[in-house]
Amino acid sequence: MLNQLIAPYGGALVNLIEPATGDALKQEALGLPSLELDWRQQCELEMLMTGAYSPLTGFMTRAQCARVETDMQLDDGTFWPLPVTLGSRQKTAAELKPGDRVALRDGEGFMLAVLALSDVWQDGDIRYLGGAVEGAALPPHPDFASLRATPSELRALFARRGWRRVVAWQACQPMHRAQFEFCLKSAIENEANLLLHPQVGGDITDAPAYFGLVRSFLAIRERFPAATTQLSLLPAPPRAADARALLLRAIVARNHGCGLLIAGGEHQADGDCRRGEDLSRTDADLPVAELAGKIGVQLIAYPRMVYVEERAEHLPESEAPAGARLLKLSGEEFQRRMRAGLKVPDWYSFPEVLGELQRQNPPRERQGFTVFFTGLSGAGKSTLARALTARLMEMGGRSVTLLDGDIVRRHLSSELGFSKTHRDINVRRIGFVASEITKNRGIAVCAPIAPYRQTRRDVRAMIEAVGGFVEIHVATPIETCELRDRKGLYAKARAGLIPEFTGVSDPYEVPEKPELAIDTTNQGIDEAVQQILLKLEHEGYLR
């Protein structure tokens, strides 16, 4: 009916948290096995408990997942696009069986829910757990508390404001002028109110990028008409930009009271349904618009937008006047300009939005970064690292920290030995400390052997999430390293006195694509350091 909000998907809004039983659940949980959920799993649990995933009442079983993957149906035949699962590598999970009850906790041990297991199955090294969720409390959010609202709270707010028709913009990225104008136009043309619903699945320490996203929406909110616009945060975990994920977003929009959802409009490098125009592709695997109709949500395809200079407004490219001067700025070019500290045209974004983005992601010359030396023992890593650190400290401007392998072992990893497992732990500790230094706009110079490729990849990913990462392979051959070996370590390793010695009895996996490779056999330290400084300058980290 047009005189009321769209009903929740499935007819009734699920609420898995019963205040009357919360204390009893927490008491029961004291005697139950526990699983610690990471931030993504906490997001999924919150979406279940608040009813954002109505009509689901728990994590899916193996049979339910299979039916969703093949037929996109729940047990009762209701359309559903994606499995919602809980998987764990924890030892506790391996010991669980159907019929058990397990407490679900956050990283601090706070009890969130009890999972009544009806199915358990193994896939690789992950143990999947399916069953009904009995909620005790939502994950605590110390940030942006006033902007967080459950589906039932938003629906109540819409009812108080007299809203009957709402269009949702579920944002993963900051909003610029084209999106702003299209959202306003879509709401007006559909005689609807507008819900700005940025997705803030993340974590204060592990995935803090959402803070900048929310601040950018707080900045732009003042440009929208207050009477017809609402800003609220959606605790959804990030997903691929594909058709099934879009259809799940449509279900989430409906459960929050929105009968319309804008699809597309953000810069996504990958995904088969990342642009509005993908909705009408005849070669698509799924008829997305038709399936959205089954959900009961109208998808509004975000078109290719251009800035029409003569009219000082953004228009769909298909509606631009013939012969008009059209201006575009790709997502890649926008990001390049932000990284380099170059001017972004006024017609592309708002100054207050750009200001927030520059605060969170300053130009590279003001970002923190890590220089990560890797190579065999005796290759020259420590000497290079100390010399580079000295030159960077001479230059000033940012704090510089040297994390040499021996220094870290003495102060951070003194209890570790030299087994493969312990060496891996040591390198990951170095990576974590370097990521914290980088996140806080400092420079970390690391010089471990770091022989394992996967560990280096993981360290790179950890640091690149918060700043710059420059890997330098000190590619000095082992023959030279042995000639330099003042401690006789190579000789002892070849005599079998030192087990698992890198390059002798344990492999060194050569980096695939380091930013720089240096062989110190015939290259002096000053020359090598200058080469590194030039590379850092070329990449924009130094001026």
N, C-alpha and C positions, 0 to 999 in steps of 0.2 A: 504493500500500500504506500502511496506517495506521502501520506500524512504521518509516517513514522519511520524510524531508522530501519535499515535492512536488518533482518534477523540474523543471529549467528549461524555459521555454517553447521548444518545438521539440525538446526532448530533450537538448540539450547546451548548457552555458554557454560562450558565446563569450568568448575572451580575445585581444584584438588587440595586446597588448604581448608581444613575445618578447625576453626579456633577452639571448638569445644574438645577436640581430641588431640590438640597439639602437645599439651603437657604430657599426656599419656604416651604419645609416640616418642617423645624425647626420653621419657623414663624407660620405655621398652628398648630404645636404641642403645642404652648403656650395656645391655647384655647381648647385642647383635654384632656380627662382623661388620666392618665398615669399609667403604670405598671412598677414596679421596677423588673428587672431581676436578678436572682442570677447568679453565675459564670457559672454553667452548662448551663443555658438557654442562656447566652451570647455566649457560645461556639456554641450551636446549631444555633443561629441567624447568627453568623459569617460564619459558614459552608454554610448556605443558601445564604447569601448575596454575598459571593465570588464565588459561583458556584460549591463548593466542592460537594454539593448535587444535581447538575444538573441531571435531568431537573426540579426539584422542584422549585417553585417560592413562596412558603409560607408554613405556618403550616397547617397540614392536618385537614380536617373536620371529623366529626364522621363517616360519610359514607365511606370516603376515608380510614380512619384507619381500619374500619371493613373489607374492601376489601383487604387491604394489609395483615391483620392478617390471613384471611381465604384463599385468592387466591394469595397473593403476587403479586398484580398487581395495577398499577395506573389506572386512569380513562380511558386512551387510550389503556390499555392492556400491557403497558411496565412493565417488571419485576421490582419489588421493594420489598426488604426483611423486612423492619422494618418501623413502623409508626414514623413520626417526628412531635411531638406535643408540644404545649405550655399550661401548666397548672398553675393555680395560686390559692392560698388561700387568696389573698388580697381582702379587702372589695370592691375595685374598680371593680374587675373582676365580682363580684356577681351582679353588676348593669348594666353590658354590655349586648347588644343584637345584633343579626345580623343586619348589615347595619351601625353599629357604626364604628368609627375610633378611635384607641387608640394609644398613643405614648408609645414606648418601650424605657426604660431608664436604665442606669446602676445604681449602688448603690450611685453614686455621683450626679445623676440627669442628666448626659450627655445623650442627645437624640441620639438614634441609628437608629430608624426606626419607621414607622407608620404601624400598622396592620389594614387592611381593613377587618372587620369581616364579614364572610359569614355563620358562624355556631358557636353556643355556647352550651355547654352541661355540665351537672354535673355528676361526678362519685365520690361518697363518699363526702369528704369535699373539693375536688378539682374541680375547674371550668376550663374547657378546652375551648380554643379559637382557631378557625380555620379561615384561610383567607390568602389573598395575602399580602406579605411584600413589602413595599416601603422603601428602605434603604436610610439613610441620612449619616451615617458614621460607620466605623468599631469600635468595642470596642477598646479603647486606650490601648496600651501595652508599658509601659515604659521599659520593660526588653527585652533583646536580639533582639532589633529592626532590626539589620542587618541580622538576620537569618530568619525573617518572610517573606514569599512570598505567594501571592494568587495563585490559579491555573493558572490564565492568566499570571502572572509574571513568574511563573516557566516554563510554556510552552514557553514563549518568550525567557527565558534564555536557555532552551534546544535547541531552534531553532538557537540562536546565536552560540552555541557551536557545532552545527552540530549533535546533538544527535537525533537519530530516534527510538531507542529501549531502554527502561528504565525498570529496575526492582526495585521495592520499598520494603524497610524494614521499616514497620510502628512499631516503638518500643514503648513499655510501660515501659520497664525496661532497665537498662544499658547493654551494649554489652560486652561480654567476648570473650575469644579466639575462642571457638567453633563457635559462631555466626559470628565472624569476618571472620574466614576461610571459613565458608559456604557461606556467602554473596559474598565474592570475587570469590569463585568457581562458584556460580550460575551466576554471571554476565559474567564471562569468557566463561562458557559453552554455554550460550545463546547469546553470542556476543552482550551484552547489557551494558549500563552504569548503575550506581547504585545511587539511591536516598535514603539517610538516612533520614527518616521522623519520628522522635520521636514525640509521641503524648503529647502535653503540655497543655491539658485542665486542668486548675487549677486557683488558686487565690493567690495573695501575702500573704494574711492573713489567709484565710480559708483552702487552699490546696496548700502549697508552695513546695511540694515534687518535682515538675517538675524542679526546679532550679538545684538540684543535678543531675537529669537525663540529662539535657542539658549540664551541665559542664562535665559530663562523656563522652558525645559525642564530645564535643570540644577537650577533651584530646585524644580520640582515632582517631579523624579525620586525624591527621597527619600520621597515619599508612596506610591510604588508598591512592591509586594513585590519585593525584589531578586532572588529566586530565579526569578521568572517574567517579568521585564521586562528589556528591553534598549533602550538609547538609542543611536541611530546617525544620522548625518547623510546626507541624500540630495542629491547635487549636481544636482538636476533644475532646468531653467529654468522660470520661471512660465508657466502656460498658462491659457486661458479655462476657466471652470467649465462645460464642456459634456460631452455624452455621449461623444464620441470621446476627449477628454482623459482622462476617467475610465477608459475601457477601456485606454488606454495605461498609466495608473497601475496597473491590475490586472496587466498584463504585467510591469511593473517589480516589483510586489510578489511575483509568482510567481518571477521570476528571483532575488530575494533570499531565497527559501525560504519565502514566506508563501502559504498557501492560502486565506486569508480577508483581506478588505479592508473597512474601515469606510468607507462612502460618505456624504458630507454632514457636517453638524455644525459648519460654520464659516460666519461671516457673509460672504456674497458678494453684492454688489449686482446683478450681472448673470450670465447663464448659464442654459442650459436644463436643466442637470443639477447644480445647486448644492446641492440639499437631498436628504436621504434619501428623502423621499416622492416625488421625481421619478422614482425607479426604477420605480414602479408606475403611472405615468401612462398611460392608454390612448391618449392623443392624441400621445404622444411620437413623434418621427421614427424613433428606433431602439429596438428591444427590448433595453434595456441589460442586464437581468439574464440574458436568454437568451444574448446575445453573450458576457457574462462567463463563462457556462457553457462556451462554446467555448474560452475561454482556460484554463478549469480552475480559476478562482478564484471563491469564493463571496463575493458582495457582501452586507454587513450594512448595511441601511438605517438611518441615524441618524434617529430619529423627532423630532417636535416635543416638546421637553422642557419641563417646568414644575417649579417648586419647590413641594412640598407641605408647607406650614408645620407642620401637625399631626404629620407624620411626620419632619420635618427631613431630607428627602431629595429628590432629583430623580427624577422618573418620566416615562415617556412620557405625553403628555396623555391618550391613549386609556385608560391604566391608572390614572389618578388617581381616587381615591374620590369618589363622588357627594357634592356639598355641601361638599367640602373647600376650604379657602382656598388658591388657586393663585397663585403669584407668577411674573411674567415680567419680563425686562429685554431689550429688543431690542438688536441690535448697534449700531444708530444711537444709541440712548439711552446705551449704555455708552460709545461713543466721545465723545458730547457731554459726558458727565460727566468723562471723562479730560481732554478739552481744557480744560474749565472748572475743573478741580481740585476737583470735587465728590465727595462720598462715594459709593463703590460698595458695595452691600449685602454683608454678610459671606457670605450664602448664594450669592452669584453667583460669587465667585472666592476665591483664597487670598491672604493678605497678601504672601507672598514673590513671587508672580507679579505682583501689582499693583505691588509695589516695583520690580521690574525694568522693567515697562512705564513707570512714571513716571520712571525714570532715563533711558530712551531718548526718551520723548515727554512731557516735563513739561507742565504747564498752560501755556496761551498766554502768561500773564504772565511765565513764565520761559523761554520759547522765544526763539530768535533769529528775526529777521524782516527783510525787505527792503522799503523804500518805494521804488517805481520810478516816477519822474516821466518822462513822455513828452509831447512837444509840439513845435511849430515853434520855430525859432530866434527869440529875442526874446519868447517867450511868458511868460517868468518862471520857468522851471524852476530855473535855478541860484540865483536869489535866494530862491525858496521852499525849495530844498534846504538852503542855508546857514542860513537862519533856523530851519528845522525841526531841523537837526542841533544848532544852539546850544541850542534848547529841550530836546531830548532829553538833551544833555550836562548841562544844568542839573539835570534830574531825577535823573540818576545811575542806578545799578543795573546797567547793561549798557554795554559798550564800544560806541561809535558811530563809524562810519567813513563819511566823505563821499566818494563816487565820482562827482564831477562830470565831465561830458564832456571839458572842457578839461584838467582835472587828469589824467585817465586817458590822454588823448592825449599829454601831456607825459612821463609816467612809464612808461606801459605800451605805448603804441601809436605811438611817435614815428616809426616807419618807415612807417606807413600813410598813404595819401592819402585822398581823399574820393570815390572811386568807389563804386558800389553795393556791390561785393564787399568793399571795405575798410571801409566803414561797418558792414556786417553783421558782419565779423570783430571790429571794435571793440566793438560792443554785446554780442556773445557773450563777449568777454573780460571785460567789465564784469559780465555775468551769472555767469560762473564765479567771479570774485573775490567777488562778493556771496554766492554759494552757500556758499563756504568760511567767510565771516564768519558767515552765518546758521547754518550747521551747528555752529559753535562758540559758539552762544548769544549772538552779538553782533547789532548793528543796522547794516545797510548802507543808506545813503541814496544813490540813484543818480539822475543827471539827464542822460541822453543824449537826443538827439532821438529815436532809435529809431523810424524812420519805417515799418518793415516789420512787418506784423501777424504773419507766421509766425515771425519772429525773436523777437518779444515773447512769443509762445506758448511757444517753446522755452525761453526764459529763465525764464518762469513755471514750466514743468514741472521744470526743473533745480532751482529754488529751493524749490518746494513739496515736493519729495522730502525736504528736510532741515529745513524750517521754514515760516514764514509769508511771504506775498507780498501786498503791497498796491500795486496799480497806480493811479497818479493821472494822469489826462489833464489837462494844463494846456491847456485848450481856448480859449485866447485867439485871436481871429480874426486872420487874416493881415494885415488892414488895420492893426490895432493894433500887431502885431509890426513892420511896416514903419515906422510912425511912431517906434518906439523904437530903430530900428536905428542906433546910434551909429557902427558901423564901415562903414556903407554897403554891406553885403553884398547886400541885396535889390536895390539899384540896380545893382550890378555884375552880379548874376545876370540881371536883366531886360535888361541891355545885352549879354548873352552872354559876359561876361568870366569868369564862374564856371560851369562845366558841372555838371550833375546837382545842382542846388541844391534842397533839399527845399522844397516848396511853390510853386516857380516852374517849374523844368525837370525835377523829379523828384517823384513823388507822396508825400504823407504819408497813410498808411492809418490812418484814425481807429480807435481802440480799440473793440472790440465791447462788452465789459462791464467797464469799469474799476470799481474799488471806489469811486472818487470822481472827479468832473470839476469843475475849477475854472477860471473865466474871470477873469483878473486885470485886465480892462479897467476895471472899476469896483469892484474889491474890493481892500482894502489887504492888505499882506503879513501883518500881525499877525492880522487877521481870518481870512485863508486858513489860516495855520498853526494857529490855534485850531480851525478846522473839521477839519483833518487829525488833530489830537490827539484830538478827540472821536470821530472815526471809529476811530482805533486803540484808544481806550478801549472803544468799543462792540463791537469785534471781539475784545476780551479781551487785547490785547497790552500794554496799560497799565492800571495800577490808579490 
